[in-house]
Amino acid sequence: MRVILKKDIEKLGKAGEVVTVKPGYGRNFLLPQDAALAATEANLKLMEQEKARAHFRQEKEKKEAEALAAKISSISCTIPVAVGPDGKLYGSVTTQDIAQAYKLEGIDIDKRKIELPQAIKEVGVFKINIKVHPELNIEAKVWVVKE
């Protein structure tokens, strides 16, 4: 029996692939679990259309991410912090603080997409990585200044 997988199934295949399985496995497990479709001509055409839509959506998201990356690289992000008498910060600058600073500049970034190579615990200029798309990382500078 030939089926089109809707989900990734370990040791069988990835979503969208056409695989041959035993009739009992397909009829009793894959089809009732909504993990596969019967490989008919209509379903094959439907899957091709879904693949085309997904490809178009991914290209659109990538273009939006490139525009966001250009906008991020053109803006200087400054974070004012409270500093002790010896020049050390009270606490540290977190990804949440960086996300809020970019939000004040008009750019909405999820804090989970910001990667700090090390904790920021002093005043200065630091390089951070921002993952704007699975295929696109950007390096940005963050200025941590005395309040």
C-alpha positions in Angstrom: 0.0 0.0 0.0 1.4 3.4 -1.0 0.8 6.4 1.4 1.8 10.0 1.6 3.2 10.8 5.0 1.7 13.9 6.8 4.1 13.7 9.7 7.7 12.6 10.2 7.8 9.0 11.3 11.0 7.5 12.6 12.4 4.7 10.4 9.7 5.3 7.7 10.2 8.8 6.3 9.6 12.5 6.5 6.4 14.5 5.9 5.4 14.7 2.3 7.2 11.6 1.1 5.4 8.8 -0.7 6.3 5.4 0.9 5.1 1.8 0.5 3.9 0.1 3.7 2.1 -3.1 4.5 -1.7 -2.7 4.0 -2.5 -3.5 7.7 0.0 -0.9 9.0 -1.4 1.7 6.7 -5.1 0.9 7.2 -4.9 0.2 11.0 -2.3 2.7 12.2 -1.2 5.5 9.8 -4.6 6.4 8.4 -6.6 6.5 11.7 -3.8 8.4 13.4 -4.0 11.0 10.6 -0.3 10.5 10.0 -0.7 9.6 6.3 -3.0 9.9 3.3 -3.7 7.2 0.7 -1.5 7.9 -2.4 -4.2 8.6 -4.9 -3.8 11.0 -7.8 -5.9 13.7 -6.1 -4.0 13.4 -2.9 -0.6 13.6 -4.7 -1.8 16.8 -6.5 -2.9 18.2 -3.2 0.5 17.5 -1.6 2.3 19.2 -4.5 0.1 22.3 -4.0 0.9 22.2 -0.3 4.6 22.0 -1.0 4.4 24.9 -3.4 2.5 27.0 -0.8 5.0 26.1 1.9 7.9 27.1 -0.4 6.3 30.4 -1.2 5.7 31.1 2.5 9.3 30.3 3.4 10.6 32.6 0.7 8.4 35.4 2.0 9.5 34.9 5.6 13.1 34.9 4.5 12.7 38.2 2.6 11.0 39.7 5.7 13.9 38.4 7.9 16.5 40.0 5.5 14.7 43.3 5.8 14.6 43.0 9.6 18.3 42.2 9.6 19.1 45.3 7.6 17.0 47.4 10.0 18.8 45.9 13.0 22.2 46.5 11.6 21.4 50.2 10.9 20.3 51.0 14.4 22.6 51.5 17.4 21.1 49.9 20.6 22.0 51.7 23.8 21.1 50.3 27.3 21.5 52.6 30.3 22.2 50.7 33.5 22.9 51.5 37.2 26.6 51.2 38.0 28.3 50.9 41.3 31.2 53.0 42.5 33.8 50.6 41.1 32.3 50.6 37.6 30.5 47.2 37.9 26.8 46.7 37.1 24.2 45.9 39.7 23.2 42.5 38.2 23.7 42.0 34.5 22.2 42.9 31.1 19.9 40.1 30.0 18.3 39.2 26.7 15.0 40.7 28.0 16.8 44.1 28.5 18.2 44.0 25.0 14.8 43.1 23.5 13.2 46.0 25.4 15.9 48.4 24.1 15.2 47.3 20.5 11.5 47.7 21.1 12.1 51.3 22.1 13.9 51.7 18.8 10.8 50.3 16.9 12.0 46.8 16.3 10.2 43.9 17.9 12.6 41.0 18.6 11.8 37.9 20.6 14.2 37.5 23.6 14.7 33.8 22.8 16.3 34.7 19.5 19.0 36.8 21.1 22.2 34.9 21.9 24.7 36.3 24.4 28.2 34.8 24.2 28.8 35.7 27.8 26.9 37.6 30.6 27.2 41.3 30.3 28.3 42.6 33.7 30.2 45.8 32.8 29.9 49.0 30.8 31.1 48.9 27.2 30.3 47.8 23.7 29.3 44.1 23.2 28.6 42.0 20.1 25.5 39.8 20.2 24.0 37.3 17.8 20.3 37.6 16.8 18.7 34.7 15.0 16.1 36.4 12.8 15.5 33.4 10.6 16.6 29.7 10.8 19.0 30.4 7.9 20.0 34.0 8.9 22.0 35.2 11.9 23.0 38.8 12.4 25.7 40.2 14.6 24.7 43.4 16.3 26.4 45.8 18.7 24.9 46.7 22.1 26.2 49.8 24.0 25.9 49.4 27.7 26.3 52.9 29.3 26.2 54.4 32.8 22.8 55.7 33.8 
